[in-house]
Amino acid sequence: MAKKNYLILAVVFGLALAYSVRAASTGRGGNAVQADSDVPGWKIDKALKFQIAYVPDKNVARNGEKPKPMLKNKAAYAPDIDNIILANIKALGFNLPDRTPADQYKLYLKLFNFPDSLEPQETAYPLLRKFKLDKTVGGAIFEDFISQKDNLAVKYAYIDKADRQFSQDKPFPRVVIPGNAQSFNKYVTFCSLYVKSSAGSKSAKSDDDKAKASTGCVVAFHQELLEAYGKSLKLLKAPSDSDKNFYFCADGDKCSKVLKVPQEPIIINDWRNAPMPTSDKDFLSGLLLIYYMDNSSGGMTPKIVFEVGSLMRMQ
């Protein structure tokens, strides 16, 4: 069976989060967000690093650094991820180049070690600030993690026909990363952080139960994020029947920049068909998509997506 794009087909698990971030109860049957602990309910999955997606499309740098592939279990000539249909990921609001027809193209991704010529303070830190993660319970932990270059990776994106075959004769395109942070940041349209539970679940017996338990860290991250945003940012709009998202002003009352957070994270019930490139025993089990959006022209336009994912690791 062909691999599916689980960014679009994932089944949403009903958490029934509160519509009001600060309310003790909603009157609609949901549980309010409570994240008052000084210790986050998640830990960074350090092996996967903090992945910054670089999407230059046709604006490939001529001069710069040629980074080394991060994964040893993948062929150097092939992408690490080859199952993302361009139309599907664009439908989720990712800011990516257009192709026509988009359903006949794929977004191919390959992970590379972070270039020596770029510094975390000029590349990773702006993402921390844009998404206000310094205001969360685990903000200091995340900031410390991304301050070390060894904890960063470049997720290089390449768009081509869905039936494109990669081989030693027709390899993944030559990758050049500009040494200038401004030139690099210009083409960063999403990033990925993977987390895991602070404590294991000994009660989970079956693989499905273990997979479900593995998503607790994404649920905790989501709850803590809403709690932090609710305390420090202006709530522009709460979820409704027609729009299941929170919208927060990222620049005060001006509200020209907006952070969009879904009412519920995605829980992937069919996780066996959501393989990760890191190992044939790793599967994506949970996913939270946070959007940094431009609101200066009267309509909200996604600019950068911050992914928070969890893994089910088979023994």
Short mmCIF file of the C-alpha atoms (twelve columns), coordinates in Angstrom:
data_MODEL
# 
_entry.id   MODEL 
# 
loop_
_atom_site.group_PDB 
_atom_site.id 
_atom_site.type_symbol 
_atom_site.label_atom_id 
_atom_site.label_alt_id 
_atom_site.label_comp_id 
_atom_site.label_asym_id 
_atom_site.label_seq_id 
_atom_site.Cartn_x 
_atom_site.Cartn_y 
_atom_site.Cartn_z 
_atom_site.pdbx_PDB_model_num 
ATOM 1   C CA . MET A 1   0.000   0.000  0.000   1 
ATOM 2   C CA . ALA A 2   1.340   3.433  -0.907  1 
ATOM 3   C CA . LYS A 3   2.464   5.621  1.951   1 
ATOM 4   C CA . LYS A 4   -0.106  8.278  2.808   1 
ATOM 5   C CA . ASN A 5   0.514   11.882 3.674   1 
ATOM 6   C CA . TYR A 6   -0.504  11.909 7.328   1 
ATOM 7   C CA . LEU A 7   -0.158  15.635 7.651   1 
ATOM 8   C CA . ILE A 8   -3.534  15.734 5.894   1 
ATOM 9   C CA . LEU A 9   -5.078  12.341 6.730   1 
ATOM 10  C CA . ALA A 10  -4.308  12.147 10.447  1 
ATOM 11  C CA . VAL A 11  -7.295  11.468 12.686  1 
ATOM 12  C CA . VAL A 12  -7.921  14.154 15.283  1 
ATOM 13  C CA . PHE A 13  -8.292  12.880 18.841  1 
ATOM 14  C CA . GLY A 14  -11.034 14.681 20.794  1 
ATOM 15  C CA . LEU A 15  -9.476  16.515 23.718  1 
ATOM 16  C CA . ALA A 16  -12.405 18.947 24.110  1 
ATOM 17  C CA . LEU A 17  -10.133 21.794 25.197  1 
ATOM 18  C CA . ALA A 18  -11.734 24.866 26.720  1 
ATOM 19  C CA . TYR A 19  -12.749 27.671 24.384  1 
ATOM 20  C CA . SER A 20  -11.523 30.216 26.878  1 
ATOM 21  C CA . VAL A 21  -7.846  29.870 27.676  1 
ATOM 22  C CA . ARG A 22  -8.150  31.101 31.236  1 
ATOM 23  C CA . ALA A 23  -11.619 29.885 32.174  1 
ATOM 24  C CA . ALA A 24  -11.982 27.207 34.814  1 
ATOM 25  C CA . SER A 25  -14.888 25.714 32.866  1 
ATOM 26  C CA . THR A 26  -16.531 26.495 29.561  1 
ATOM 27  C CA . GLY A 27  -20.086 25.405 30.035  1 
ATOM 28  C CA . ARG A 28  -19.681 23.337 26.850  1 
ATOM 29  C CA . GLY A 29  -18.409 20.080 28.303  1 
ATOM 30  C CA . GLY A 30  -14.692 20.709 27.812  1 
ATOM 31  C CA . ASN A 31  -11.780 20.758 30.200  1 
ATOM 32  C CA . ALA A 32  -9.989  24.039 30.724  1 
ATOM 33  C CA . VAL A 33  -6.307  24.371 30.007  1 
ATOM 34  C CA . GLN A 34  -4.297  24.041 33.191  1 
ATOM 35  C CA . ALA A 35  -0.515  24.344 32.994  1 
ATOM 36  C CA . ASP A 36  0.512   25.989 36.233  1 
ATOM 37  C CA . SER A 37  3.469   23.714 36.968  1 
ATOM 38  C CA . ASP A 38  7.002   25.102 36.662  1 
ATOM 39  C CA . VAL A 39  8.060   21.853 35.012  1 
ATOM 40  C CA . PRO A 40  6.894   21.182 31.443  1 
ATOM 41  C CA . GLY A 41  5.035   17.972 30.679  1 
ATOM 42  C CA . TRP A 42  7.433   17.146 27.865  1 
ATOM 43  C CA . LYS A 43  11.108  16.701 27.094  1 
ATOM 44  C CA . ILE A 44  12.931  17.515 23.866  1 
ATOM 45  C CA . ASP A 45  13.612  14.469 21.697  1 
ATOM 46  C CA . LYS A 46  17.239  15.466 21.253  1 
ATOM 47  C CA . ALA A 47  18.142  12.804 18.701  1 
ATOM 48  C CA . LEU A 48  15.969  14.510 16.076  1 
ATOM 49  C CA . LYS A 49  17.415  17.968 16.761  1 
ATOM 50  C CA . PHE A 50  15.558  21.211 16.027  1 
ATOM 51  C CA . GLN A 51  14.954  21.100 12.277  1 
ATOM 52  C CA . ILE A 52  14.777  24.374 10.345  1 
ATOM 53  C CA . ALA A 53  13.244  23.966 6.902   1 
ATOM 54  C CA . TYR A 54  15.034  25.864 4.152   1 
ATOM 55  C CA . VAL A 55  12.900  26.195 1.005   1 
ATOM 56  C CA . PRO A 56  14.853  28.158 -1.608  1 
ATOM 57  C CA . ASP A 57  12.946  26.654 -4.560  1 
ATOM 58  C CA . LYS A 58  14.489  28.207 -7.679  1 
ATOM 59  C CA . ASN A 59  16.552  30.711 -5.678  1 
ATOM 60  C CA . VAL A 60  19.354  28.271 -4.871  1 
ATOM 61  C CA . ALA A 61  22.463  29.935 -3.447  1 
ATOM 62  C CA . ARG A 62  25.465  29.861 -5.744  1 
ATOM 63  C CA . ASN A 63  27.954  30.469 -2.971  1 
ATOM 64  C CA . GLY A 64  27.891  29.037 0.496   1 
ATOM 65  C CA . GLU A 65  28.446  25.905 2.523   1 
ATOM 66  C CA . LYS A 66  27.761  22.362 1.335   1 
ATOM 67  C CA . PRO A 67  26.512  20.630 4.499   1 
ATOM 68  C CA . LYS A 68  26.787  16.911 5.210   1 
ATOM 69  C CA . PRO A 69  23.675  14.721 5.346   1 
ATOM 70  C CA . MET A 70  22.461  14.153 8.901   1 
ATOM 71  C CA . LEU A 71  21.063  10.628 8.534   1 
ATOM 72  C CA . LYS A 72  23.409  7.710  7.996   1 
ATOM 73  C CA . ASN A 73  20.611  5.246  7.228   1 
ATOM 74  C CA . LYS A 74  19.543  7.061  4.048   1 
ATOM 75  C CA . ALA A 75  21.258  7.097  0.658   1 
ATOM 76  C CA . ALA A 76  23.108  10.357 -0.010  1 
ATOM 77  C CA . TYR A 77  21.503  10.657 -3.453  1 
ATOM 78  C CA . ALA A 78  17.898  10.279 -2.220  1 
ATOM 79  C CA . PRO A 79  15.548  12.425 -0.124  1 
ATOM 80  C CA . ASP A 80  14.896  11.369 3.459   1 
ATOM 81  C CA . ILE A 81  11.160  12.057 3.120   1 
ATOM 82  C CA . ASP A 82  9.409   11.409 -0.187  1 
ATOM 83  C CA . ASN A 83  5.681   11.000 0.588   1 
ATOM 84  C CA . ILE A 84  4.422   14.581 0.957   1 
ATOM 85  C CA . ILE A 85  2.068   15.637 -1.836  1 
ATOM 86  C CA . LEU A 86  2.489   19.375 -2.420  1 
ATOM 87  C CA . ALA A 87  -1.255  20.033 -2.709  1 
ATOM 88  C CA . ASN A 88  -1.906  18.350 0.646   1 
ATOM 89  C CA . ILE A 89  0.663   20.240 2.678   1 
ATOM 90  C CA . LYS A 90  -0.290  23.561 1.053   1 
ATOM 91  C CA . ALA A 91  -3.910  22.831 2.003   1 
ATOM 92  C CA . LEU A 92  -2.762  22.822 5.627   1 
ATOM 93  C CA . GLY A 93  -1.578  26.423 5.276   1 
ATOM 94  C CA . PHE A 94  2.149   25.894 4.703   1 
ATOM 95  C CA . ASN A 95  3.803   28.800 2.895   1 
ATOM 96  C CA . LEU A 96  5.336   26.922 -0.040  1 
ATOM 97  C CA . PRO A 97  6.008   27.656 -3.718  1 
ATOM 98  C CA . ASP A 98  3.232   26.941 -6.206  1 
ATOM 99  C CA . ARG A 99  3.197   24.268 -8.878  1 
ATOM 100 C CA . THR A 100 0.382   23.402 -11.270 1 
ATOM 101 C CA . PRO A 101 -1.247  20.988 -10.768 1 
ATOM 102 C CA . ALA A 102 -0.003  20.774 -7.182  1 
ATOM 103 C CA . ASP A 103 -1.362  17.269 -6.684  1 
ATOM 104 C CA . GLN A 104 1.174   15.994 -9.215  1 
ATOM 105 C CA . TYR A 105 4.153   17.351 -7.289  1 
ATOM 106 C CA . LYS A 106 5.843   16.375 -4.044  1 
ATOM 107 C CA . LEU A 107 7.801   18.211 -1.392  1 
ATOM 108 C CA . TYR A 108 10.999  16.185 -0.987  1 
ATOM 109 C CA . LEU A 109 12.939  16.744 2.236   1 
ATOM 110 C CA . LYS A 110 16.470  15.872 3.270   1 
ATOM 111 C CA . LEU A 111 18.158  16.561 6.623   1 
ATOM 112 C CA . PHE A 112 21.612  18.098 6.852   1 
ATOM 113 C CA . ASN A 113 23.940  19.020 9.697   1 
ATOM 114 C CA . PHE A 114 23.743  22.689 10.563  1 
ATOM 115 C CA . PRO A 115 26.318  24.794 8.667   1 
ATOM 116 C CA . ASP A 116 29.359  26.128 10.497  1 
ATOM 117 C CA . SER A 117 28.834  29.506 8.837   1 
ATOM 118 C CA . LEU A 118 25.469  30.155 10.517  1 
ATOM 119 C CA . GLU A 119 24.863  30.946 14.181  1 
ATOM 120 C CA . PRO A 120 21.873  29.857 16.313  1 
ATOM 121 C CA . GLN A 121 21.395  33.405 17.614  1 
ATOM 122 C CA . GLU A 122 20.725  34.614 14.054  1 
ATOM 123 C CA . THR A 123 18.664  31.671 12.776  1 
ATOM 124 C CA . ALA A 124 16.997  29.601 15.509  1 
ATOM 125 C CA . TYR A 125 16.462  32.410 18.043  1 
ATOM 126 C CA . PRO A 126 14.258  34.498 15.695  1 
ATOM 127 C CA . LEU A 127 11.890  31.519 15.515  1 
ATOM 128 C CA . LEU A 128 11.827  31.301 19.315  1 
ATOM 129 C CA . ARG A 129 10.874  34.969 19.480  1 
ATOM 130 C CA . LYS A 130 8.309   34.900 16.643  1 
ATOM 131 C CA . PHE A 131 6.396   32.072 18.314  1 
ATOM 132 C CA . LYS A 132 6.797   33.533 21.827  1 
ATOM 133 C CA . LEU A 133 8.133   30.237 23.138  1 
ATOM 134 C CA . ASP A 134 10.209  32.112 25.701  1 
ATOM 135 C CA . LYS A 135 6.925   32.774 27.504  1 
ATOM 136 C CA . THR A 136 6.121   29.079 27.994  1 
ATOM 137 C CA . VAL A 137 7.012   26.847 30.940  1 
ATOM 138 C CA . GLY A 138 9.709   25.089 28.915  1 
ATOM 139 C CA . GLY A 139 10.931  28.187 27.112  1 
ATOM 140 C CA . ALA A 140 14.285  28.315 28.899  1 
ATOM 141 C CA . ILE A 141 14.867  24.620 28.152  1 
ATOM 142 C CA . PHE A 142 14.181  25.153 24.456  1 
ATOM 143 C CA . GLU A 143 16.358  28.271 24.322  1 
ATOM 144 C CA . ASP A 144 19.268  26.445 25.922  1 
ATOM 145 C CA . PHE A 145 18.841  23.543 23.509  1 
ATOM 146 C CA . ILE A 146 18.888  25.644 20.340  1 
ATOM 147 C CA . SER A 147 21.855  27.682 21.557  1 
ATOM 148 C CA . GLN A 148 24.079  24.732 20.692  1 
ATOM 149 C CA . LYS A 149 24.726  24.312 16.979  1 
ATOM 150 C CA . ASP A 150 24.971  20.523 17.285  1 
ATOM 151 C CA . ASN A 151 21.290  20.498 18.255  1 
ATOM 152 C CA . LEU A 152 20.213  22.133 14.997  1 
ATOM 153 C CA . ALA A 153 19.617  20.677 11.537  1 
ATOM 154 C CA . VAL A 154 18.642  22.057 8.150   1 
ATOM 155 C CA . LYS A 155 15.638  20.388 6.521   1 
ATOM 156 C CA . TYR A 156 16.286  21.131 2.866   1 
ATOM 157 C CA . ALA A 157 13.162  21.205 0.698   1 
ATOM 158 C CA . TYR A 158 13.003  20.418 -3.003  1 
ATOM 159 C CA . ILE A 159 9.854   20.369 -5.161  1 
ATOM 160 C CA . ASP A 160 9.586   18.091 -8.170  1 
ATOM 161 C CA . LYS A 161 7.165   15.798 -9.973  1 
ATOM 162 C CA . ALA A 162 5.546   13.153 -7.766  1 
ATOM 163 C CA . ASP A 163 6.938   10.366 -9.942  1 
ATOM 164 C CA . ARG A 164 10.510  11.642 -9.737  1 
ATOM 165 C CA . GLN A 165 12.963  8.770  -9.249  1 
ATOM 166 C CA . PHE A 166 16.247  9.388  -7.426  1 
ATOM 167 C CA . SER A 167 19.423  7.442  -8.176  1 
ATOM 168 C CA . GLN A 168 23.174  7.919  -8.258  1 
ATOM 169 C CA . ASP A 169 22.781  9.102  -11.843 1 
ATOM 170 C CA . LYS A 170 19.837  11.379 -10.978 1 
ATOM 171 C CA . PRO A 171 20.489  12.403 -7.370  1 
ATOM 172 C CA . PHE A 172 18.878  14.849 -4.977  1 
ATOM 173 C CA . PRO A 173 19.930  18.341 -6.132  1 
ATOM 174 C CA . ARG A 174 23.198  19.887 -5.049  1 
ATOM 175 C CA . VAL A 175 22.658  21.585 -1.692  1 
ATOM 176 C CA . VAL A 176 24.283  24.924 -0.904  1 
ATOM 177 C CA . ILE A 177 23.410  26.870 2.250   1 
ATOM 178 C CA . PRO A 178 24.156  30.610 2.220   1 
ATOM 179 C CA . GLY A 179 26.545  31.755 4.920   1 
ATOM 180 C CA . ASN A 180 24.504  34.894 5.511   1 
ATOM 181 C CA . ALA A 181 21.711  34.517 8.078   1 
ATOM 182 C CA . GLN A 182 19.488  37.056 6.367   1 
ATOM 183 C CA . SER A 183 19.657  35.141 3.081   1 
ATOM 184 C CA . PHE A 184 18.966  31.871 4.907   1 
ATOM 185 C CA . ASN A 185 16.070  33.121 7.047   1 
ATOM 186 C CA . LYS A 186 14.329  34.552 3.983   1 
ATOM 187 C CA . TYR A 187 13.512  31.028 2.809   1 
ATOM 188 C CA . VAL A 188 12.640  29.432 6.153   1 
ATOM 189 C CA . THR A 189 8.931   28.613 6.012   1 
ATOM 190 C CA . PHE A 190 8.579   25.933 8.686   1 
ATOM 191 C CA . CYS A 191 10.486  24.208 11.462  1 
ATOM 192 C CA . SER A 192 10.120  21.011 13.479  1 
ATOM 193 C CA . LEU A 193 10.626  20.201 17.148  1 
ATOM 194 C CA . TYR A 194 10.062  16.664 18.423  1 
ATOM 195 C CA . VAL A 195 9.189   16.003 22.045  1 
ATOM 196 C CA . LYS A 196 8.697   12.993 24.277  1 
ATOM 197 C CA . SER A 197 6.962   12.333 27.564  1 
ATOM 198 C CA . SER A 198 8.646   13.303 30.803  1 
ATOM 199 C CA . ALA A 199 7.655   9.923  32.249  1 
ATOM 200 C CA . GLY A 200 6.965   6.643  30.513  1 
ATOM 201 C CA . SER A 201 3.586   4.929  30.594  1 
ATOM 202 C CA . LYS A 202 3.950   1.538  32.274  1 
ATOM 203 C CA . SER A 203 0.224   0.839  32.013  1 
ATOM 204 C CA . ALA A 204 0.261   0.792  28.194  1 
ATOM 205 C CA . LYS A 205 0.377   -2.822 27.015  1 
ATOM 206 C CA . SER A 206 -0.470  -2.901 23.301  1 
ATOM 207 C CA . ASP A 207 1.394   -0.982 20.621  1 
ATOM 208 C CA . ASP A 208 -1.693  1.149  19.990  1 
ATOM 209 C CA . ASP A 209 -1.867  2.040  23.681  1 
ATOM 210 C CA . LYS A 210 1.830   2.899  23.682  1 
ATOM 211 C CA . ALA A 211 1.399   5.057  20.589  1 
ATOM 212 C CA . LYS A 212 -1.485  6.912  22.218  1 
ATOM 213 C CA . ALA A 213 0.551   7.369  25.407  1 
ATOM 214 C CA . SER A 214 3.450   8.755  23.366  1 
ATOM 215 C CA . THR A 215 1.287   11.712 22.312  1 
ATOM 216 C CA . GLY A 216 0.876   12.958 25.871  1 
ATOM 217 C CA . CYS A 217 3.887   15.209 25.421  1 
ATOM 218 C CA . VAL A 218 2.318   16.979 22.419  1 
ATOM 219 C CA . VAL A 219 -0.917  17.402 24.371  1 
ATOM 220 C CA . ALA A 220 1.060   18.873 27.291  1 
ATOM 221 C CA . PHE A 221 3.002   21.207 24.982  1 
ATOM 222 C CA . HIS A 222 -0.268  22.381 23.454  1 
ATOM 223 C CA . GLN A 223 -1.895  23.030 26.818  1 
ATOM 224 C CA . GLU A 224 1.149   24.871 28.171  1 
ATOM 225 C CA . LEU A 225 1.366   26.980 25.022  1 
ATOM 226 C CA . LEU A 226 -2.279  28.056 25.258  1 
ATOM 227 C CA . GLU A 227 -1.834  28.853 28.937  1 
ATOM 228 C CA . ALA A 228 1.237   31.014 28.213  1 
ATOM 229 C CA . TYR A 229 -0.364  32.784 25.265  1 
ATOM 230 C CA . GLY A 230 -3.528  33.401 27.264  1 
ATOM 231 C CA . LYS A 231 -1.550  35.121 30.018  1 
ATOM 232 C CA . SER A 232 0.790   37.205 27.854  1 
ATOM 233 C CA . LEU A 233 -0.930  37.842 24.516  1 
ATOM 234 C CA . LYS A 234 -4.177  39.461 23.424  1 
ATOM 235 C CA . LEU A 235 -6.743  36.896 22.303  1 
ATOM 236 C CA . LEU A 236 -8.021  38.042 18.924  1 
ATOM 237 C CA . LYS A 237 -10.470 35.214 18.320  1 
ATOM 238 C CA . ALA A 238 -11.479 31.993 20.093  1 
ATOM 239 C CA . PRO A 239 -12.524 28.754 18.379  1 
ATOM 240 C CA . SER A 240 -16.009 28.529 16.894  1 
ATOM 241 C CA . ASP A 241 -18.067 25.891 15.144  1 
ATOM 242 C CA . SER A 242 -16.661 27.037 11.797  1 
ATOM 243 C CA . ASP A 243 -13.056 27.692 12.833  1 
ATOM 244 C CA . LYS A 244 -11.417 25.394 15.393  1 
ATOM 245 C CA . ASN A 245 -8.455  27.671 16.163  1 
ATOM 246 C CA . PHE A 246 -7.272  30.261 18.663  1 
ATOM 247 C CA . TYR A 247 -5.839  33.503 17.256  1 
ATOM 248 C CA . PHE A 248 -3.481  35.621 19.378  1 
ATOM 249 C CA . CYS A 249 -1.953  38.999 18.585  1 
ATOM 250 C CA . ALA A 250 1.822   38.563 18.428  1 
ATOM 251 C CA . ASP A 251 2.634   42.289 18.447  1 
ATOM 252 C CA . GLY A 252 0.300   43.779 21.010  1 
ATOM 253 C CA . ASP A 253 -2.807  45.763 20.126  1 
ATOM 254 C CA . LYS A 254 -1.516  46.431 16.627  1 
ATOM 255 C CA . CYS A 255 -2.154  42.776 15.799  1 
ATOM 256 C CA . SER A 256 -0.412  42.919 12.418  1 
ATOM 257 C CA . LYS A 257 1.214   39.579 13.315  1 
ATOM 258 C CA . VAL A 258 -0.939  36.724 14.552  1 
ATOM 259 C CA . LEU A 259 -0.248  33.340 16.119  1 
ATOM 260 C CA . LYS A 260 -2.787  30.671 15.208  1 
ATOM 261 C CA . VAL A 261 -3.087  27.613 17.454  1 
ATOM 262 C CA . PRO A 262 -5.514  24.746 16.767  1 
ATOM 263 C CA . GLN A 263 -8.068  23.936 19.421  1 
ATOM 264 C CA . GLU A 264 -6.754  20.375 19.439  1 
ATOM 265 C CA . PRO A 265 -3.485  18.790 18.317  1 
ATOM 266 C CA . ILE A 266 -3.550  15.955 15.787  1 
ATOM 267 C CA . ILE A 267 -3.373  12.423 17.137  1 
ATOM 268 C CA . ILE A 268 -2.469  9.886  14.450  1 
ATOM 269 C CA . ASN A 269 -4.385  6.708  15.151  1 
ATOM 270 C CA . ASP A 270 -3.058  4.966  12.047  1 
ATOM 271 C CA . TRP A 271 0.527   5.662  13.095  1 
ATOM 272 C CA . ARG A 272 1.910   2.533  11.401  1 
ATOM 273 C CA . ASN A 273 1.473   4.289  8.066   1 
ATOM 274 C CA . ALA A 274 3.282   7.420  9.246   1 
ATOM 275 C CA . PRO A 275 6.947   6.308  9.152   1 
ATOM 276 C CA . MET A 276 9.776   8.633  10.118  1 
ATOM 277 C CA . PRO A 277 13.088  8.732  8.213   1 
ATOM 278 C CA . THR A 278 15.235  8.325  11.322  1 
ATOM 279 C CA . SER A 279 14.581  4.592  11.708  1 
ATOM 280 C CA . ASP A 280 12.264  1.891  10.397  1 
ATOM 281 C CA . LYS A 281 11.024  1.603  13.996  1 
ATOM 282 C CA . ASP A 282 10.044  5.275  14.342  1 
ATOM 283 C CA . PHE A 283 6.538   6.500  13.530  1 
ATOM 284 C CA . LEU A 284 4.847   9.875  13.874  1 
ATOM 285 C CA . SER A 285 2.112   9.639  16.520  1 
ATOM 286 C CA . GLY A 286 1.142   13.227 17.335  1 
ATOM 287 C CA . LEU A 287 1.416   16.624 15.663  1 
ATOM 288 C CA . LEU A 288 0.746   20.225 16.638  1 
ATOM 289 C CA . LEU A 289 0.902   22.954 13.978  1 
ATOM 290 C CA . ILE A 290 1.371   26.555 15.149  1 
ATOM 291 C CA . TYR A 291 1.136   29.314 12.556  1 
ATOM 292 C CA . TYR A 292 2.891   32.685 12.469  1 
ATOM 293 C CA . MET A 293 0.691   34.826 10.218  1 
ATOM 294 C CA . ASP A 294 0.805   38.258 8.625   1 
ATOM 295 C CA . ASN A 295 -2.334  40.302 9.294   1 
ATOM 296 C CA . SER A 296 -1.196  43.682 7.962   1 
ATOM 297 C CA . SER A 297 -3.281  43.665 4.763   1 
ATOM 298 C CA . GLY A 298 -6.650  42.793 6.249   1 
ATOM 299 C CA . GLY A 299 -6.367  39.055 5.672   1 
ATOM 300 C CA . MET A 300 -4.266  36.521 7.567   1 
ATOM 301 C CA . THR A 301 -1.488  34.990 5.485   1 
ATOM 302 C CA . PRO A 302 0.603   32.104 6.905   1 
ATOM 303 C CA . LYS A 303 4.328   32.823 6.858   1 
ATOM 304 C CA . ILE A 304 5.958   30.181 9.060   1 
ATOM 305 C CA . VAL A 305 4.637   26.962 10.597  1 
ATOM 306 C CA . PHE A 306 6.115   25.559 13.816  1 
ATOM 307 C CA . GLU A 307 5.610   21.790 14.025  1 
ATOM 308 C CA . VAL A 308 5.696   19.951 17.342  1 
ATOM 309 C CA . GLY A 309 5.669   16.184 16.909  1 
ATOM 310 C CA . SER A 310 5.839   13.000 18.957  1 
ATOM 311 C CA . LEU A 311 7.121   9.574  17.966  1 
ATOM 312 C CA . MET A 312 6.036   6.034  18.603  1 
ATOM 313 C CA . ARG A 313 9.256   3.989  18.819  1 
ATOM 314 C CA . MET A 314 8.849   0.277  18.336  1 
ATOM 315 C CA . GLN A 315 11.019  -1.913 20.521  1 
# 
